Amino acid sequence: MIFNYISFENYRPYYGVQKLDLHKKQEGFIAYKQNITLVGGLNGAGKTSLINAFFICFYGRRKFSKEEYEIIKNESINRRYYREGGRESKIQLSFTDRVGTYLIEITFLEDNKHDINETRKIYVVSGEELREVTAADEEFNEFIDQRIPIDVAPFFIFDAEKIRDLVGEQDTKETIKAIQKIVSLELYNQLFDDLSSIRYKDEMALSKTVKDEEIQKLSSELQNCATELELLKSEEKPDEKKIEYLNEDKVYLNQRRRLKLANSSETKSQVNRKIGELENELKLIFTTLERFGRNSLPNLIASPVVRKLQQRIKKEQNYISSMSKSTAMFAPYDRFISQVLSVTIAPPLNDQQKEQIKEKGKEVWAKINQVQEVKIEPLNVLHANDLSQNELQTILNWNLTSNVDVKGLISKRIKIQAELQKLLDQLNDAPDVIDTKEEDEKLAKISEELGALYVARKARSESIRKLQDRHHQLLNDMTRKRQAKSEMGPVEQKMEIMTRLIGATKEFIDRVTVLKAKQLKEEIETILLKLFRKKDLHRVEFDSNEFTLKIYDEFDRQVDLTSRSEGEKQLIALSMIWALTKVSGTNFPFVIDTPLARLDSIHRANLVNRFFTNLSDQVIILTTDTEITKDFVEEIEPFVQKSYILQYDDEENATKVTEGYFTFE
């Protein structure tokens, strides 16, 4: 299937007729497969209206809750157009599949009571001519479900940020059913059920003709078993519908509750708690500063004088030490020259001559004994001789540093005081509590009803399984009895053939289920290797019984997929979707909203180069300007067949569709 175009006529933000051509026929040789249409728009420009328009065209109310669709209808006519007197809006979606080209037209029209009514039509397009092909809603829905069934649509038209929920919901009954439908397993299961139903009818007919007492007893028991089985199965659909509606209501109420909480200010209790936390933090800062002032501040003030005294004492100690070494070094010479100069000679030497002899002799003595005399600057020793050794050591060991970051603490104190004042101002306007009582009560009631339905469903499934086993056993017993009979009528022969056919169908389903699971495992494993930057997802399994994905790390431990980052869950979900399209052989168009917002640059490049360009013949990507870069545009440009910008004009109060895309300097 290929979407040809989608157009809006005064629908929601789109004033007048706004059209997006989604498919351009390629002419001549083109090196790249141009399968991508880019649609850019800022928040509020109409991207959500665009993606919802696909769902509205295909499924209408069926795809939305009752409340959601009422809102869509009530806001379906452009406000500017409404002020001008307009009371009608339209969506047109054209597509081509293997059968032909079609146009879906949805019209919203306000009546005299100001109620907005919806009209849905499908036309066959033949050149310029249109021919309507459906009349009733049932025909419309059947036409659409033959092409894209409603429960598989979320795999092809989706918000990429929400699609990551698929990782956590893959084991739900609804998701498993949708996956099996995509890979055609549901079709085979339906065939099995249809054959079983035919056989049941034949069994009813046969039970009336068999006369043998033993076979008659078996037949009667078989009939009772089949009747009970049918009765239980008939209860499934209503309950599943109830579960579906209750889950819709649950989602709606949760959204409304979250919206109420998000739009509400913080309560007095919450503000008071924050004030308390900040006051405690402020008290701790004051205590630290006070302790610093009491213990460390005197040290800080005296530190220049003490540091100078420490330096002087060290200098004096070095001087004394040097003098002691020099004295010890020339002690023998001093004793020798003292004795020489004390000898009496004539004429006697004066003091100057004695001093010269002493100095010159010292130089000679040093040279002979190879002693290096060190020049010591004279120093007046003030402290080293007047203070005791303990006093000197106390002064030298005096710690003049402090571990307290006073500047940082003062800065933090000012910031906290400002926050406190802001919270105190906020406290007066804060509500006492955020009232979600209504939603909470309804949610509790829904949870209770859902719980009862789930319990009933589980019990019923168990009963059905036991009855199916019993039915199968009875059938085999009766078949053996019939085989023992020498004469077999036409109905008996048909029953035998039907039993064999059902057995063969079941065996076929079992084998094809294993085959599909194996194919999905291999495809997902290959795709994960292409898309993932990390290689810690070591081994992939796709369970053929549960039909769910399991991934193991390098130590063969199963990875909890729900604990992965949001970006990684998105990539795992996209890998599952890509694998499903490859295994099923389908070629549906994809419409993907906001696919890159949660991803880093490497995963974005992998998606652009490996995912979008290979996913399908048509991929429509909706983005804001914040999730894309110049590199992204340059990488994807060769694959783009068309690009559009949705520009909302505040003055015009409308969105205009123009060709082009975001530009970067």
C-alpha positions in Angstrom: 0.0 0.0 0.0 1.1 3.5 -0.8 -0.4 6.8 0.5 -0.8 9.2 -2.5 -1.9 12.3 -0.6 -3.7 13.6 2.4 -5.6 16.9 2.3 -7.5 19.0 4.8 -10.3 21.5 4.2 -10.8 23.8 7.2 -9.9 20.9 9.5 -8.6 21.8 13.0 -5.5 24.2 12.5 -5.6 23.9 8.7 -7.6 26.8 7.1 -8.8 26.5 3.6 -7.5 23.5 1.5 -4.0 22.3 2.6 -2.6 19.2 0.9 0.5 17.0 1.4 1.5 14.9 -1.6 3.0 11.8 -0.1 4.1 9.9 -3.2 6.1 11.0 -6.2 6.6 8.7 -9.1 10.3 8.3 -9.8 11.3 9.1 -13.3 14.6 7.8 -14.8 17.4 6.3 -12.8 17.9 7.4 -9.2 20.8 6.1 -7.2 18.9 6.1 -3.9 15.5 4.6 -3.0 13.5 7.8 -2.3 11.0 6.4 0.2 11.0 9.1 2.8 8.6 12.1 3.3 9.7 14.6 5.9 7.2 16.8 7.7 8.6 19.4 10.1 6.6 21.6 12.5 7.0 23.3 15.8 4.8 22.3 18.7 1.2 23.2 18.1 1.7 23.4 14.3 -0.6 20.4 13.5 1.5 17.3 13.6 -0.7 15.5 16.1 -3.8 16.5 14.0 -2.0 15.1 10.9 -1.1 11.7 12.5 -4.6 11.4 14.1 -6.1 12.1 10.6 -4.7 8.8 9.3 -6.4 7.0 12.2 -9.7 8.9 11.8 -9.8 8.1 8.0 -9.2 4.4 8.6 -11.0 3.6 11.9 -12.9 6.7 13.1 -14.4 6.2 16.6 -13.1 2.6 16.8 -9.5 3.9 17.3 -10.3 6.4 20.1 -12.2 6.3 23.4 -15.6 7.9 23.4 -14.3 11.0 25.3 -11.4 11.4 22.9 -13.5 11.2 19.8 -16.0 13.7 21.1 -13.2 16.2 21.6 -11.9 15.5 18.1 -15.4 16.1 16.6 -16.0 19.2 18.7 -12.7 20.7 17.5 -12.8 19.4 13.9 -13.8 22.8 12.3 -11.1 25.4 12.0 -11.8 28.3 14.4 -11.1 31.1 12.0 -13.4 29.4 9.4 -16.0 28.9 12.1 -15.9 32.6 13.0 -16.5 33.4 9.3 -19.6 31.2 9.4 -18.3 27.9 8.1 -19.8 24.8 9.7 -18.1 21.9 7.8 -14.6 20.4 7.5 -13.1 17.5 5.6 -10.2 15.1 5.5 -9.3 13.2 2.3 -6.8 10.3 2.2 -5.9 8.7 -1.1 -4.0 5.4 -1.3 -3.2 2.7 -3.8 -2.9 -1.0 -3.1 -2.7 -4.1 -5.3 -6.4 -3.9 -6.1 -6.7 -0.3 -7.1 -6.7 3.4 -6.1 -9.1 4.6 -3.4 -10.1 7.9 -1.7 -11.4 8.0 1.9 -13.4 11.2 2.6 -14.4 12.1 6.2 -16.8 15.1 6.6 -17.6 16.8 9.9 -20.8 18.9 9.7 -22.5 20.9 12.5 -26.3 20.7 12.5 -28.9 23.1 13.8 -28.5 21.8 17.3 -24.8 22.6 17.2 -24.0 18.9 17.2 -21.2 17.8 14.9 -21.9 14.7 12.8 -19.4 12.6 10.9 -19.9 11.1 7.4 -17.5 8.5 6.1 -17.2 7.5 2.4 -14.8 5.4 0.3 -14.5 6.0 -3.5 -12.8 4.0 -6.2 -10.6 6.3 -8.2 -10.5 5.8 -12.0 -8.8 8.6 -13.7 -10.9 11.7 -12.8 -13.9 9.7 -11.9 -15.0 8.7 -8.4 -17.3 5.8 -7.6 -18.6 5.2 -4.0 -18.0 1.6 -2.9 -19.4 1.4 0.6 -22.7 2.3 2.2 -23.0 1.0 5.7 -20.4 1.3 8.6 -19.9 -2.5 8.6 -18.9 -2.4 4.9 -16.6 0.5 5.5 -14.9 -1.3 8.5 -14.6 -4.6 6.6 -13.0 -2.8 3.7 -10.4 -1.2 5.9 -9.7 -4.2 8.1 -9.0 -6.3 5.0 -6.1 -3.9 4.3 -4.8 -2.7 7.7 -6.6 -4.4 10.6 -7.2 -2.0 13.5 -5.2 -3.9 16.0 -2.0 -3.9 13.8 -2.2 -0.2 12.9 -0.2 0.9 15.9 2.7 -1.0 14.5 2.7 1.2 11.3 1.4 4.6 12.5 2.8 5.6 15.8 4.5 8.1 18.1 8.1 6.9 18.3 8.3 8.0 22.0 5.2 6.0 22.9 6.1 2.9 20.8 8.7 2.1 23.5 5.8 0.9 25.6 5.7 -2.1 23.3 8.7 -3.5 25.1 6.8 -3.6 28.4 3.5 -4.7 26.8 4.8 -7.3 24.4 3.5 -10.1 26.6 -0.1 -8.8 26.8 -2.8 -10.8 25.1 -3.6 -7.9 22.8 0.0 -7.4 21.6 0.5 -11.1 21.0 -2.7 -11.3 19.0 -1.6 -8.3 16.9 1.9 -9.8 16.2 0.3 -13.1 15.3 -2.0 -11.3 12.9 0.8 -9.5 11.2 2.7 -12.8 10.5 -0.6 -14.5 9.4 -0.7 -16.9 12.4 -4.1 -15.6 13.4 -5.4 -16.5 10.0 -4.3 -20.1 10.4 -5.8 -20.2 13.9 -9.1 -18.9 12.5 -8.9 -21.7 9.9 -8.5 -24.2 12.8 -11.5 -22.7 14.6 -13.6 -22.8 11.5 -12.7 -26.4 10.8 -13.5 -27.3 14.4 -16.8 -25.6 14.1 -17.7 -27.5 11.0 -16.8 -30.7 12.7 -18.9 -29.8 15.6 -21.9 -29.4 13.4 -21.2 -32.8 11.7 -20.8 -34.3 15.2 -24.3 -33.0 16.0 -25.6 -34.6 12.8 -23.8 -37.8 13.4 -25.0 -38.1 17.0 -28.5 -38.4 15.7 -27.7 -41.3 13.3 -25.4 -43.5 15.3 -27.3 -46.3 16.9 -24.5 -48.3 18.6 -24.9 -47.9 22.3 -21.3 -47.3 23.1 -20.8 -44.9 20.3 -24.0 -43.2 21.2 -22.8 -42.7 24.7 -19.6 -41.2 23.5 -21.4 -39.1 21.0 -23.7 -37.8 23.7 -20.8 -37.0 26.0 -19.0 -35.4 23.0 -22.0 -33.2 22.3 -22.3 -32.1 25.8 -18.6 -31.3 25.9 -18.8 -29.3 22.6 -21.9 -27.4 23.8 -20.2 -26.4 27.0 -17.1 -25.4 25.0 -19.1 -23.2 22.7 -20.9 -21.7 25.6 -17.6 -20.7 27.3 -16.2 -19.4 24.0 -19.3 -17.3 23.5 -18.6 -15.6 26.8 -15.1 -14.5 25.7 -15.9 -11.7 23.3 -18.3 -9.7 25.5 -15.8 -9.9 28.4 -12.9 -9.0 26.1 -14.9 -6.0 24.9 -15.6 -5.0 28.6 -11.9 -5.2 29.3 -11.1 -3.1 26.3 -13.6 -0.4 27.3 -12.5 -0.5 30.9 -8.8 -0.2 29.9 -9.7 2.8 27.6 -11.5 4.5 30.6 -8.6 3.7 32.8 -6.1 5.3 30.4 -8.4 8.3 30.0 -8.8 8.7 33.8 -5.1 8.3 34.4 -4.4 11.0 31.8 -7.0 13.3 33.4 -5.5 12.7 36.8 -2.0 13.4 35.7 -3.1 16.5 33.8 -4.8 17.8 37.0 -1.7 17.2 39.1 0.6 18.7 36.4 -1.6 21.8 36.1 -1.9 22.3 39.9 0.4 24.2 42.0 2.3 22.5 44.8 0.2 22.1 47.9 0.9 23.8 51.2 2.2 20.5 52.6 4.7 20.1 49.8 5.9 23.8 50.0 6.2 23.4 53.9 8.3 20.3 53.4 10.6 22.1 51.1 10.8 25.1 53.4 11.7 22.7 56.3 14.5 21.1 54.2 16.0 24.4 53.2 15.8 25.7 56.9 17.7 22.6 58.1 20.3 23.2 55.4 20.6 26.8 56.3 20.9 25.9 60.1 23.8 23.6 59.2 25.6 26.4 57.3 25.2 28.8 60.2 26.6 26.2 62.7 29.6 25.5 60.5 30.3 29.3 60.1 29.9 29.8 63.8 32.3 26.9 64.6 34.8 28.4 62.1 34.6 31.8 63.8 35.2 30.3 67.2 38.0 27.9 66.4 39.7 28.9 63.2 39.3 32.6 62.9 41.9 33.5 65.6 44.4 31.3 63.8 43.5 33.0 60.6 44.1 36.5 62.1 47.4 35.6 63.7 48.6 33.5 60.8 50.8 36.3 59.1 52.8 37.0 62.4 53.1 33.3 63.3 54.2 32.3 59.8 56.9 35.1 59.9 58.1 33.8 63.4 58.2 30.2 62.1 60.4 31.3 59.2 62.8 33.3 61.5 63.2 30.4 63.9 63.9 28.0 61.0 66.5 30.5 59.7 68.2 30.8 63.1 68.2 27.0 63.6 69.9 26.6 60.2 72.5 29.3 61.2 73.3 27.5 64.5 73.6 24.2 62.8 76.0 25.6 60.1 78.1 27.3 62.7 78.4 24.1 64.8 79.5 22.1 61.7 82.1 24.7 60.8 83.5 24.8 64.4 83.7 21.0 64.5 85.4 20.9 61.2 88.3 23.3 62.2 88.6 22.3 65.9 92.0 20.4 65.4 93.4 23.5 63.6 92.2 25.9 66.3 93.8 23.8 69.1 97.1 23.7 67.0 97.3 27.4 66.2 96.4 28.3 69.7 99.4 26.4 71.1 101.7 27.8 68.3 100.8 31.4 69.0 101.2 30.9 72.8 105.0 30.1 72.3 107.3 33.1 73.3 109.5 34.3 70.4 111.8 37.4 69.9 111.0 39.8 68.7 107.3 39.1 69.8 104.4 39.2 67.3 101.8 41.8 67.6 98.1 41.0 67.5 97.7 41.9 63.8 100.5 39.6 62.8 99.0 36.8 65.0 95.6 37.2 63.3 97.2 37.1 59.8 99.2 34.0 60.7 96.0 32.4 62.1 94.0 33.2 58.9 96.7 32.2 56.5 97.5 29.1 58.5 93.8 28.1 58.4 93.8 28.3 54.6 96.9 26.2 54.4 95.5 23.7 56.9 92.2 23.5 54.9 94.1 22.9 51.6 96.3 20.1 53.1 93.3 18.4 54.8 91.0 19.0 51.7 88.4 20.8 53.8 86.0 23.2 52.1 85.3 26.2 54.2 81.7 27.5 53.8 81.0 31.2 54.1 78.3 31.8 56.8 76.5 35.0 56.9 76.5 36.4 60.4 73.1 36.4 62.1 71.8 37.8 65.3 70.1 34.9 67.1 67.0 36.2 68.9 64.8 33.2 69.6 66.6 29.9 69.3 68.6 30.4 72.4 65.8 32.1 74.5 63.1 29.5 74.0 62.9 25.9 75.1 62.9 23.1 72.6 59.2 22.3 73.3 58.3 26.0 72.8 60.1 26.1 69.5 58.4 22.9 68.3 55.0 24.2 69.4 55.5 27.3 67.3 56.8 25.4 64.3 53.9 22.9 64.4 51.2 25.6 64.7 48.6 24.7 61.9 47.6 27.9 60.1 45.3 26.3 57.5 41.4 25.7 57.6 39.3 23.1 55.7 36.2 25.3 55.7 35.2 26.9 52.4 33.9 30.1 53.9 33.3 31.8 50.5 31.3 28.8 49.2 29.2 28.6 52.4 28.3 32.3 52.3 27.3 32.0 48.6 25.2 29.0 49.4 23.6 30.7 52.3 22.5 33.7 50.2 21.1 31.3 47.5 19.1 29.3 50.1 17.7 32.5 51.7 16.5 33.7 48.3 14.8 30.3 47.7 13.2 30.4 51.2 11.8 33.8 50.5 10.3 32.6 47.2 8.8 29.5 48.9 7.3 31.6 51.7 5.7 33.9 49.1 4.4 30.8 47.3 3.1 29.3 50.5 0.2 31.8 50.8 -1.2 30.9 47.3 -0.6 27.1 47.5 -3.7 24.9 47.7 -4.2 22.7 50.8 -4.5 19.5 48.6 -4.9 18.5 44.9 -8.3 16.9 44.7 -8.2 13.8 42.6 -10.8 12.0 44.6 -13.2 11.6 41.7 -10.6 10.0 39.4 -9.1 7.9 42.3 -12.5 6.4 43.1 -13.3 5.7 39.5 -9.9 4.1 38.9 -10.3 2.0 42.0 -13.7 0.8 40.7 -12.3 0.1 37.3 -9.3 -1.8 38.8 -11.8 -3.9 40.8 -13.9 -4.7 37.8 -10.8 -5.5 35.7 -9.5 -7.7 38.4 -12.7 -9.7 38.5 -12.8 -9.9 34.7 -9.1 -11.1 34.6 -9.9 -13.7 37.2 -12.9 -14.9 35.3 -10.9 -14.9 32.0 -8.2 -17.0 33.6 -10.6 -19.5 35.1 -12.5 -19.7 31.7 -9.3 -20.2 29.8 -8.4 -23.1 32.1 -11.9 -24.6 31.7 -11.7 -24.2 27.9 -8.3 -25.9 27.9 -9.5 -28.9 29.9 -12.7 -29.2 27.8 -10.6 -29.1 24.6 -8.4 -31.9 26.0 -11.5 -33.9 27.0 -13.1 -33.2 23.6 -10.0 -34.3 21.8 -9.9 -37.5 23.9 -13.5 -38.3 23.3 -13.1 -37.6 19.6 -10.2 -40.0 19.3 -12.2 -42.7 21.3 -15.1 -42.3 19.0 -12.9 -42.3 15.9 -11.4 -45.6 17.0 -14.9 -47.0 17.6 -16.0 -46.0 14.2 -13.0 -47.5 12.5 -13.9 -50.7 14.1 -17.2 -50.7 12.4 -17.2 -52.5 9.1 -19.6 -50.2 7.3 -19.1 -46.5 7.2 -21.6 -44.0 5.9 -20.8 -40.7 4.0 -21.0 -38.6 7.2 -18.6 -40.9 9.0 -16.2 -40.7 6.1 -16.5 -36.9 6.2 -15.9 -36.9 9.9 -12.7 -39.0 9.5 -11.4 -36.7 6.8 -12.3 -33.7 8.9 -10.5 -35.1 11.9 -7.4 -35.8 9.8 -7.7 -32.3 8.3 -8.0 -30.6 11.7 -5.0 -32.7 13.0 -2.9 -31.7 10.0 -4.0 -28.1 10.4 -2.9 -28.1 14.0 0.4 -29.7 13.2 0.9 -27.1 10.4 0.1 -24.3 12.9 2.5 -25.7 15.4 5.3 -25.9 12.9 4.7 -22.6 11.2 4.5 -21.0 14.7 8.0 -22.3 15.5 9.2 -21.2 12.1 7.9 -17.7 12.4 9.3 -17.4 15.9 12.7 -18.6 14.6 12.5 -16.0 11.7 11.6 -13.2 14.1 14.5 -14.2 16.4 17.0 -14.1 13.6 15.7 -10.8 12.1 15.5 -9.0 15.5 19.0 -10.2 16.4 20.4 -8.9 13.1 18.6 -5.6 13.4 19.7 -5.0 17.0 23.3 -5.5 15.9 22.8 -2.8 13.2 21.0 -0.3 15.4 22.6 -0.7 18.8 25.7 1.1 19.9 26.3 -1.2 22.9 26.9 -4.9 22.3 25.7 -6.1 25.7 22.5 -7.6 24.2 24.3 -10.9 23.5 21.6 -13.4 22.5 18.0 -13.1 21.3 15.2 -15.6 21.8 11.6 -15.4 20.5 9.5 -17.8 22.5 7.3 -19.8 20.2 4.9 -20.7 23.0 4.5 -17.3 24.6 5.3 -15.5 21.4 7.4 -12.9 23.3 10.9 -11.5 22.9 13.7 -12.4 25.4 17.2 -11.0 25.3 20.2 -12.4 27.2 23.5 -10.7 28.2 27.0 -12.1 27.7 26.6 -14.2 30.9 23.4 -15.7 29.5 21.3 -13.9 32.0 17.9 -12.6 30.8 17.9 -8.8 30.4 15.1 -6.9 32.1 14.0 -4.9 29.0 11.8 -2.6 31.0 14.9 -1.4 32.9 16.7 -0.2 29.8 16.9 3.5 29.0 14.0 5.1 27.2 16.0 5.5 24.0 17.1 1.8 24.1 13.5 0.6 24.7 12.5 2.7 21.6 15.2 1.0 19.5 14.2 -2.5 20.7 10.5 -1.7 19.8 11.5 -0.4 16.4 13.7 -3.5 15.8 10.6 -5.7 16.6 8.5 -3.7 14.2 11.1 -3.9 11.4 11.5 -7.6 12.0 7.7 -8.1 11.8 7.5 -6.4 8.4 10.3 -8.5 7.0 8.9 -11.8 8.3 5.3 -11.0 7.3 6.4 -9.8 3.8 3.9 -6.8 4.2 4.7 -3.5 2.7 2.5 -1.1 4.6 3.4 2.6 4.7 4.8 3.9 8.0 3.9 7.2 9.7 6.3 7.9 12.6 6.0 10.9 14.9 9.0 12.3 16.8 11.4 9.4 16.1 14.7 11.0 17.2 14.0 13.0 20.3 15.2 10.4 22.8 18.3 9.2 20.9 21.9 10.1 21.0 23.9 11.1 17.9 25.1 7.5 17.1 21.7 5.9 17.4 20.2 8.7 15.4 22.7 8.0 12.6 21.9 4.3 12.8 18.2 5.0 12.4 18.7 7.4 9.5 21.1 5.2 7.6 19.8 1.7 8.3 16.2 1.9 9.6 14.2 4.6 7.8 15.8 3.9 4.4 15.1 0.1 4.5 11.9 -0.1 6.5 9.3 0.2 3.8 8.6 1.7 0.3 7.0 4.7 2.1 8.1 6.2 5.4 6.6 9.5 6.6 8.6 11.1 9.4 7.2 13.9 11.6 9.7 16.0 13.5 10.2 19.2 15.5 13.3 21.4 14.9 14.9 20.4 18.3 15.4 16.7 17.4 17.2 17.2 14.1 20.5 18.5 13.1 22.2 19.7 10.0 24.0 16.3 9.8 20.6 14.5 10.0 19.2 16.5 7.1 22.4 16.0 5.0 22.4 12.2 5.6 18.7 11.6 4.9 18.4 14.1 2.0 19.3 11.5 -0.8 16.4 9.3 0.3 13.7 12.1 0.6 11.1 12.2 -2.1 9.2 15.2 -0.6 9.4 17.5 2.4 7.0 19.9 4.1 6.9 22.5 6.8 3.8 23.0 8.9 3.8 26.7 9.9 1.3 28.1 12.3 0.5 31.8 12.0 -0.8 33.4 15.2 -2.4 36.3 13.4 -4.1 34.1 10.9 -4.9 31.5 13.6 -4.2 28.8 11.1 -1.5 26.4 9.9 -0.2 26.6 6.3 1.5 23.6 4.6 4.5 24.7 2.4 7.2 22.6 0.7 10.6 22.7 2.3 12.2 21.8 5.6 14.1 23.3 8.6 17.3 25.0 7.5 20.5 25.3 9.4 23.4 27.8 9.3 
